[in-house]
Amino acid sequence: MSNLIIRPAVFADIAAIARIHCQCWKETYAGLIDQSYLDSLSPARTQARMEAETSRHFLVAELDGEIVGFASPIRSRDQDASPTTGEIQAIYLLQRCQHQGIGRALMEESLKELLRMGMDEVTLWVLDTNCKAIHFYQKCGFTADSAIKSDTIRNFTINELRMRKSLSV
């Protein structure tokens, strides 16, 4: 895909990342989490939160000059993680751009970034009812480990499972 660029985000990209984040939540989680919560998502609020998180790192997928997805490869936040465990904190791609290899390219660049950071394994958390994402992660070589976490957002609970992949060759 010659018109696809995966690159580190710059500060000016945060508005597009926030818009994509909200749109992807609405596209992906409709029917999986509370609709009133999805309806309340605001790109402006998300942008303000992301701009305040100065240590967060993003990669963006740019197709024909338009940012259509992003990922956030970081050092793992899990308390049981080794110092060489990375995490894909977020990876989102607009629905209209899925099944074109863009998500795979974004994942591959995220894994390369984690290797550059000295990581030898990577984890991610996924909504346990998000079968499409789980299938994608499995195709990328991730397997579920035994970790599960629950979080309450407003009046509903979501459950996430952790998936893991070795970065060793």
C-alpha positions as a Markdown table, in Angstrom:
| # | Residue | x | y | z |
|---|---|---|---|---|
| 1 | Met | 0.0 | 0.0 | 0.0 |
| 2 | Ser | 2.1 | 2.8 | -1.3 |
| 3 | Asn | -0.1 | 5.6 | 0.0 |
| 4 | Leu | 0.1 | 4.4 | 3.6 |
| 5 | Ile | 2.6 | 6.0 | 6.0 |
| 6 | Ile | 3.1 | 4.9 | 9.6 |
| 7 | Arg | 4.9 | 7.6 | 11.5 |
| 8 | Pro | 5.4 | 9.0 | 15.0 |
| 9 | Ala | 2.7 | 11.5 | 15.9 |
| 10 | Val | 3.4 | 15.1 | 16.4 |
| 11 | Phe | 1.5 | 17.5 | 18.8 |
| 12 | Ala | -0.6 | 18.8 | 15.9 |
| 13 | Asp | -1.9 | 15.3 | 15.3 |
| 14 | Ile | -3.6 | 15.1 | 18.7 |
| 15 | Ala | -6.9 | 16.5 | 17.4 |
| 16 | Ala | -7.2 | 13.9 | 14.7 |
| 17 | Ile | -6.2 | 11.1 | 17.2 |
| 18 | Ala | -8.9 | 12.3 | 19.6 |
| 19 | Arg | -11.5 | 12.3 | 16.8 |
| 20 | Ile | -10.5 | 8.9 | 15.7 |
| 21 | His | -10.5 | 7.6 | 19.3 |
| 22 | Cys | -14.1 | 8.7 | 19.8 |
| 23 | Gln | -15.3 | 7.6 | 16.4 |
| 24 | Cys | -13.7 | 4.1 | 16.8 |
| 25 | Trp | -15.2 | 3.7 | 20.3 |
| 26 | Lys | -18.6 | 4.5 | 18.8 |
| 27 | Glu | -18.1 | 2.1 | 15.8 |
| 28 | Thr | -16.4 | -0.7 | 17.8 |
| 29 | Tyr | -18.3 | -0.8 | 21.1 |
| 30 | Ala | -21.9 | -0.2 | 19.9 |
| 31 | Gly | -23.8 | -3.0 | 21.4 |
| 32 | Leu | -20.9 | -4.0 | 23.6 |
| 33 | Ile | -21.0 | -1.2 | 26.2 |
| 34 | Asp | -23.6 | 1.3 | 27.4 |
| 35 | Gln | -24.8 | 3.4 | 24.5 |
| 36 | Ser | -25.4 | 6.5 | 26.6 |
| 37 | Tyr | -21.7 | 6.4 | 27.5 |
| 38 | Leu | -20.7 | 6.2 | 23.8 |
| 39 | Asp | -23.1 | 9.1 | 23.0 |
| 40 | Ser | -21.3 | 11.2 | 25.6 |
| 41 | Leu | -17.8 | 10.8 | 24.1 |
| 42 | Ser | -16.4 | 14.1 | 23.1 |
| 43 | Pro | -13.4 | 14.6 | 20.8 |
| 44 | Ala | -12.7 | 18.0 | 22.4 |
| 45 | Arg | -12.5 | 16.4 | 25.9 |
| 46 | Thr | -10.4 | 13.5 | 24.7 |
| 47 | Gln | -8.1 | 15.9 | 22.9 |
| 48 | Ala | -7.6 | 18.0 | 26.1 |
| 49 | Arg | -6.9 | 14.8 | 28.1 |
| 50 | Met | -4.4 | 13.6 | 25.5 |
| 51 | Glu | -2.6 | 17.0 | 25.3 |
| 52 | Ala | -2.2 | 16.9 | 29.1 |
| 53 | Glu | -0.6 | 13.4 | 28.9 |
| 54 | Thr | 2.8 | 14.7 | 27.7 |
| 55 | Ser | 4.6 | 11.4 | 28.2 |
| 56 | Arg | 2.2 | 9.4 | 26.0 |
| 57 | His | 3.6 | 8.3 | 22.7 |
| 58 | Phe | 1.6 | 7.7 | 19.5 |
| 59 | Leu | 2.1 | 6.3 | 16.1 |
| 60 | Val | -0.3 | 7.3 | 13.4 |
| 61 | Ala | -1.5 | 5.6 | 10.2 |
| 62 | Glu | -1.8 | 8.1 | 7.5 |
| 63 | Leu | -3.6 | 7.1 | 4.3 |
| 64 | Asp | -3.6 | 9.5 | 1.3 |
| 65 | Gly | -2.6 | 12.3 | 3.7 |
| 66 | Glu | -5.4 | 11.6 | 6.2 |
| 67 | Ile | -4.8 | 10.1 | 9.7 |
| 68 | Val | -7.1 | 7.0 | 9.8 |
| 69 | Gly | -5.7 | 5.2 | 12.9 |
| 70 | Phe | -3.2 | 5.3 | 15.7 |
| 71 | Ala | -1.4 | 3.2 | 18.3 |
| 72 | Ser | 0.3 | 3.8 | 21.6 |
| 73 | Pro | 3.2 | 1.5 | 22.3 |
| 74 | Ile | 4.5 | 2.0 | 25.8 |
| 75 | Arg | 6.3 | 0.3 | 28.6 |
| 76 | Ser | 3.8 | -1.9 | 30.4 |
| 77 | Arg | 1.7 | -0.4 | 33.2 |
| 78 | Asp | 0.9 | -3.7 | 34.7 |
| 79 | Gln | 2.2 | -4.3 | 38.2 |
| 80 | Asp | 3.2 | -7.8 | 37.5 |
| 81 | Ala | 5.2 | -6.9 | 34.3 |
| 82 | Ser | 8.9 | -7.3 | 34.0 |
| 83 | Pro | 10.9 | -4.2 | 33.1 |
| 84 | Thr | 11.2 | -5.5 | 29.5 |
| 85 | Thr | 7.5 | -5.9 | 28.9 |
| 86 | Gly | 5.9 | -3.4 | 26.6 |
| 87 | Glu | 2.2 | -2.7 | 26.1 |
| 88 | Ile | 0.0 | -1.6 | 23.2 |
| 89 | Gln | -2.0 | 0.8 | 25.3 |
| 90 | Ala | -4.3 | 1.6 | 22.4 |
| 91 | Ile | -4.6 | 0.7 | 18.7 |
| 92 | Tyr | -7.6 | 2.0 | 16.7 |
| 93 | Leu | -8.4 | 2.2 | 13.1 |
| 94 | Leu | -11.5 | 3.7 | 11.5 |
| 95 | Gln | -14.0 | 1.0 | 10.4 |
| 96 | Arg | -13.9 | 2.1 | 6.8 |
| 97 | Cys | -10.2 | 1.4 | 6.7 |
| 98 | Gln | -10.2 | -2.1 | 8.2 |
| 99 | His | -9.4 | -5.2 | 6.3 |
| 100 | Gln | -6.9 | -3.4 | 4.1 |
| 101 | Gly | -3.6 | -4.3 | 5.9 |
| 102 | Ile | -3.5 | -0.9 | 7.7 |
| 103 | Gly | -4.1 | -2.3 | 11.2 |
| 104 | Arg | -1.5 | -5.0 | 10.6 |
| 105 | Ala | 1.0 | -2.4 | 9.5 |
| 106 | Leu | 0.3 | -0.2 | 12.5 |
| 107 | Met | 0.7 | -3.2 | 14.8 |
| 108 | Glu | 4.0 | -4.2 | 13.1 |
| 109 | Glu | 5.4 | -0.7 | 13.5 |
| 110 | Ser | 4.3 | -0.7 | 17.2 |
| 111 | Leu | 6.1 | -3.9 | 17.8 |
| 112 | Lys | 9.2 | -2.5 | 16.1 |
| 113 | Glu | 9.0 | 0.5 | 18.3 |
| 114 | Leu | 8.8 | -1.7 | 21.4 |
| 115 | Leu | 11.8 | -3.6 | 20.3 |
| 116 | Arg | 13.7 | -0.3 | 19.9 |
| 117 | Met | 12.7 | 0.5 | 23.5 |
| 118 | Gly | 14.4 | -2.8 | 24.6 |
| 119 | Met | 11.2 | -4.8 | 25.2 |
| 120 | Asp | 11.2 | -8.6 | 24.8 |
| 121 | Glu | 7.4 | -9.1 | 25.1 |
| 122 | Val | 4.3 | -7.1 | 24.7 |
| 123 | Thr | 0.8 | -7.2 | 26.3 |
| 124 | Leu | -2.5 | -5.5 | 25.5 |
| 125 | Trp | -5.9 | -5.4 | 27.1 |
| 126 | Val | -9.0 | -6.1 | 25.1 |
| 127 | Leu | -12.7 | -6.0 | 25.9 |
| 128 | Asp | -13.6 | -9.7 | 26.5 |
| 129 | Thr | -16.7 | -9.4 | 24.2 |
| 130 | Asn | -14.8 | -7.7 | 21.3 |
| 131 | Cys | -14.5 | -10.8 | 19.2 |
| 132 | Lys | -13.2 | -8.9 | 16.1 |
| 133 | Ala | -10.3 | -7.4 | 18.0 |
| 134 | Ile | -9.5 | -10.7 | 19.8 |
| 135 | His | -9.3 | -12.4 | 16.4 |
| 136 | Phe | -7.1 | -9.7 | 15.0 |
| 137 | Tyr | -4.7 | -9.9 | 17.9 |
| 138 | Gln | -4.6 | -13.7 | 17.6 |
| 139 | Lys | -3.7 | -13.4 | 13.9 |
| 140 | Cys | -0.9 | -11.0 | 15.0 |
| 141 | Gly | 0.4 | -13.8 | 17.3 |
| 142 | Phe | -1.0 | -12.7 | 20.7 |
| 143 | Thr | -2.5 | -15.3 | 23.0 |
| 144 | Ala | -4.7 | -14.7 | 26.1 |
| 145 | Asp | -3.0 | -15.1 | 29.4 |
| 146 | Ser | -4.8 | -15.7 | 32.7 |
| 147 | Ala | -5.2 | -12.0 | 33.6 |
| 148 | Ile | -8.6 | -10.4 | 33.6 |
| 149 | Lys | -9.6 | -7.0 | 34.9 |
| 150 | Ser | -12.9 | -5.3 | 35.5 |
| 151 | Asp | -13.7 | -1.6 | 35.4 |
| 152 | Thr | -16.8 | 0.3 | 36.2 |
| 153 | Ile | -17.6 | 3.2 | 33.8 |
| 154 | Arg | -20.6 | 5.1 | 35.1 |
| 155 | Asn | -23.2 | 2.4 | 35.8 |
| 156 | Phe | -21.8 | -0.5 | 33.9 |
| 157 | Thr | -18.9 | -2.9 | 34.2 |
| 158 | Ile | -16.6 | -3.9 | 31.5 |
| 159 | Asn | -14.3 | -6.9 | 31.6 |
| 160 | Glu | -10.9 | -7.0 | 29.8 |
| 161 | Leu | -8.6 | -9.9 | 29.2 |
| 162 | Arg | -4.9 | -9.5 | 28.7 |
| 163 | Met | -3.2 | -10.9 | 25.6 |
| 164 | Arg | 0.6 | -11.4 | 25.3 |
| 165 | Lys | 3.2 | -11.9 | 22.6 |
| 166 | Ser | 6.9 | -12.6 | 22.8 |
| 167 | Leu | 9.1 | -10.2 | 20.8 |
| 168 | Ser | 12.1 | -12.6 | 20.9 |
| 169 | Val | 13.3 | -13.9 | 17.6 |
